[in-house]
Amino acid sequence: MTERVLGPGVPPPPDVLLEVRDLRTYFHVMDGTVPAVDGVSFSIKRGETMGLVGESGCGKSVTSLTIMRLLDIPPAEIVTGEIWFDGRDLLRLPEAEMREVRGNDITMIFQEPMTSLNPVFTIGDQISEAVVQHRHVSQKAGWDRAVEMLRLVGIPGPERRARQYPHEMSGGMRQRVMIAMALACDPKLVVADEPTTALDVTIQAQILELIKALQQESGAALLLITHDLAVVAETVQQAAVMYAGKIIETGTVEDVILRPKHPYTEGLLRSIPSHVPRGQRLNVIKGTVPNPFRMPSGCRFEPRCPYAFEPCHEFEPPLAAPPADQSQQVACWLHVPEALRPGRAAVAPAPPVPTEAFVQVESVTRQ
Amino acid sequence: MSAPPASPAPRTGAASSRSNGEVLLQIKDLVKYYPIMGGVLRRHVGDVKAVDGVSLDLAKGEVLGLVGESGCGKTTLGRTVLYLQKPTSGQVVFDGRDMSTLSARELRRIRKRMQIIFQDPYGSLNPRMPVLDIIGEGLVAQGISDSKVRIKKVEDALETVGLRRDYTRRYPHEFSGGQRQRIGIARALALEPDFIVCDEAVSALDVSIQSQILNLLLDLREAFGFTYLFIAHNLSVIEYISDRVGVMYLGKLVELADSAETFSNPRHPYTVALLSAIPDPDPRIRKKRLVLKGDVPSPAAPPSGCRFHTRCWLREQLGNPENCSTEDPPFRELATGHRVACHYAEQVSSERATSAAAKAPAVVSADVGDVAEIPFPSLQPPGPPPV
């Protein structure tokens, strides 16, 4: 998933559908600058599913909105970064070309099915709009596609439902409509931002099953954004955990959830009540997320971390593969060999650790 | 507030605190309808049957979890129990006194002993009031007019929930979500109640903060012997915190049992489906879920007979027995302390549930039984015609 990042301006290999490199999205507000996304890199291969997990305010939604280029600039500013999608850097595309990508090659399922549908147009109109727009087909063909999509997402009587308005449907059904809309143009990537958070658990089960089945059928890649580790565990192959604007751990879902390396991931998993027998106290991550105007200078999790030690307070750990396990990447000094940790002697903040150093470590430990 | 607990003793187990079994709150056949007014004359055309005949006892020191999907009436039940809304019929007996017989003044006095913690830590605190007034308002209403005493009590309450005593002058916007929820809890605590309704008290919080608040609520029970009615839709939270669990569906209690029993041996098909729907944080268990079709029907026009029959997987397996759609199943006692409202509760087994889950199509229909009424071809694959 997260290959060695190539030099700036060089497109990733063709099997990589989306590659985000060192993305920094800041918001300039009255009180200062909020680094909502601060150096995020990850990639998704074609047809792969990936989950971006984190608590509120960690920057997961801003990441997705930056990919879609849906942020208002200003107050937002994309400070640095490249977003390679299907061989092109989305951040360099003119708006007209971006419009061809958005809603066609990349589509989005939003959290709130009520507010993301237009109340004054019928369901069928809203689904067919994108098809007619992007595929240059007739209104009739667009409508037929809409009905077909509604049938695909399990809505009975799709011909009748296509003529109805959003208010005539329940929350679960509206979310199915959103999914139908997202898949109507055969996208290469679907970004689902908390698609089941507003739904009841039995409806959530329906929608997750639906997303999984349709993703497999259509072969689209999926970027699932959620706060719920259990939803990620059930739905995707790859996972990335975000904290305070940074990815702090990535790997396969099995690795991240069963063998978490970062103290934050570990703490998060141990706070889930279903992991804890009754009568035992729940694990608590002490304190709260850092104030975005006063981010800690070293590791951003350091003030809350039970394992924090010398370098953590001063130096920011790079996201890198621990020597013992190359499949995962983690941003924590605990998993950096002692020789490579910045020592106490260093007075000035260490320069970003050169990538070559890690390549060396990799070649040493690999059989 | 007696002396705040310095560090509450570790919990010794759920059962210990309700060993005496003394009943604190009795709910008898409680009904709450909201009238629907329609037509030009705004006539009464129907009712939303939010709570439709619920009976429950809460023992002193017990945590009763109430779980169900949105619209099942759990919040209405919580508010009606506190008499924040008058029930349409039925009784609430608190500590031996029937609330319906109390005068407004007596009601206010008894409410001192019953408090509520709300879901939304943003919406439930007045942004223009400092913490002192937010927490102190209830004290004023209860006639504690000496401001020195009041400030002391507010500061004690803040300390008990793990906030600093000098936060009294701050406003809600100066706090994080978790801290605000602590203020909401401090407000409930300040009056030294016996009984607290927690209405989705942790639902709006992030997991790491949620665990802090759950620990706090249990510590407080240990220290002060509170009785909680804990309303939530999150089943893992309910499992963790509750001694007993009540499952609601469309205004009725469909199952009531000890927490361990509910989660290991559910007897109502709805409870089984609800448990099966919880996503598991272990990625190795990608179980085939028992996915219910359709949505919860409208509480304004609940289905006849058993209210769950339109979505019931067991009914389908048993060949759609007739009494499911005609007879309202009684809330009967299957085993000691385990009550279920299902005609066929004995037939529920994990084997049946697994086979029902295996049979379900990958894409479950969004609609239920009423497909037949729609003059469009239904989506069922061709097969033998229904009998």
Contacts between the chains, C-beta under 8 A, distances in Angstrom:
chain1	res1	chain2	res2	distance
A	55	B	206	3.9
A	55	B	207	6.9
A	55	B	208	6.6
A	56	B	177	7.8
A	56	B	206	5.7
A	151	B	379	7.0
A	152	B	363	7.3
A	153	B	363	6.9
A	153	B	366	7.5
A	154	B	363	4.3
A	154	B	364	6.0
A	154	B	365	5.0
A	154	B	366	5.1
A	155	B	365	7.9
A	155	B	366	5.0
A	155	B	367	7.2
A	156	B	365	5.6
A	156	B	366	6.8
A	156	B	367	4.4
A	156	B	371	4.9
A	156	B	374	7.1
A	156	B	378	6.6
A	156	B	379	5.3
A	157	B	367	7.6
A	157	B	371	7.1
A	157	B	374	4.7
A	157	B	376	4.4
A	157	B	378	7.8
A	159	B	376	5.9
A	160	B	374	6.4
A	160	B	376	5.5
A	170	B	295	4.4
A	171	B	295	7.7
A	172	B	295	5.4
A	172	B	366	6.3
A	173	B	295	7.2
A	173	B	366	4.9
A	173	B	367	7.9
A	176	B	366	5.5
A	200	B	69	3.9
A	200	B	70	5.6
A	200	B	233	6.6
A	200	B	296	7.6
A	201	B	69	7.0
A	201	B	233	6.7
A	201	B	234	8.0
A	201	B	235	6.8
A	201	B	274	6.4
A	201	B	277	4.6
A	201	B	278	6.3
A	202	B	69	6.4
A	202	B	273	6.2
A	202	B	274	6.4
A	202	B	277	4.8
A	202	B	291	7.4
A	202	B	292	4.7
A	203	B	69	7.8
A	203	B	295	6.6
A	204	B	277	6.8
A	204	B	279	7.4
A	205	B	276	7.5
A	205	B	277	3.8
A	205	B	279	7.7
A	205	B	289	5.1
A	205	B	291	5.0
A	205	B	292	7.7
A	206	B	291	5.4
A	206	B	292	7.5
A	206	B	293	7.7
A	206	B	364	5.2
A	206	B	366	7.4
A	208	B	279	7.0
A	209	B	289	6.7
A	209	B	291	5.7
A	209	B	362	6.4
A	209	B	363	7.3
A	209	B	364	6.7
A	210	B	362	7.9
A	210	B	363	5.6
A	210	B	364	7.6
A	213	B	362	4.1
A	213	B	363	5.7
A	214	B	363	7.7
A	227	B	206	6.6
A	227	B	207	7.3
A	228	B	279	7.0
A	229	B	207	7.7
A	229	B	281	5.3
A	230	B	278	7.4
A	230	B	279	3.8
A	230	B	280	6.0
A	230	B	281	4.2
A	231	B	279	5.2
A	233	B	279	6.9
A	233	B	280	6.5
A	233	B	281	5.1
A	233	B	282	6.4
A	233	B	283	4.2
A	234	B	279	4.6
A	234	B	280	6.6
A	234	B	283	7.3
A	234	B	286	6.3
A	253	B	283	4.5
A	254	B	283	5.3
A	254	B	284	7.1
A	257	B	281	6.4
A	257	B	282	7.1
A	257	B	283	5.4
A	258	B	282	7.3
A	258	B	283	7.0
A	258	B	284	7.3
A	267	B	208	6.5
A	268	B	207	5.9
A	268	B	208	6.1
A	269	B	281	6.8
A	271	B	207	4.8
A	271	B	208	5.1
A	271	B	210	7.0
A	271	B	211	3.9
A	272	B	207	6.1
A	272	B	236	6.7
A	272	B	281	5.6
A	273	B	211	7.3
A	273	B	214	6.8
A	273	B	236	4.4
A	273	B	237	5.3
A	273	B	239	6.8
A	273	B	240	3.7
A	273	B	241	7.7
A	274	B	236	3.6
A	274	B	239	6.8
A	274	B	240	7.5
A	274	B	278	7.3
A	274	B	280	7.8
A	274	B	281	6.7
A	275	B	281	6.6
A	276	B	240	6.5
A	278	B	14	6.2
A	278	B	239	7.2
A	278	B	240	6.2
A	278	B	259	6.9
A	278	B	260	7.4
A	279	B	11	5.8
A	279	B	12	7.7
A	279	B	13	4.9
A	279	B	14	6.0
A	281	B	10	7.1
A	281	B	11	7.5
A	281	B	215	5.5
A	281	B	218	7.8
A	282	B	211	3.8
A	282	B	214	5.7
A	282	B	215	5.5
A	282	B	240	7.2
A	283	B	211	6.4
A	284	B	208	7.1
A	284	B	211	5.2
A	284	B	212	5.0
A	284	B	215	6.3
A	285	B	208	4.0
A	285	B	211	7.8
A	288	B	176	5.0
A	288	B	178	6.3
A	288	B	179	7.8
A	288	B	209	7.1
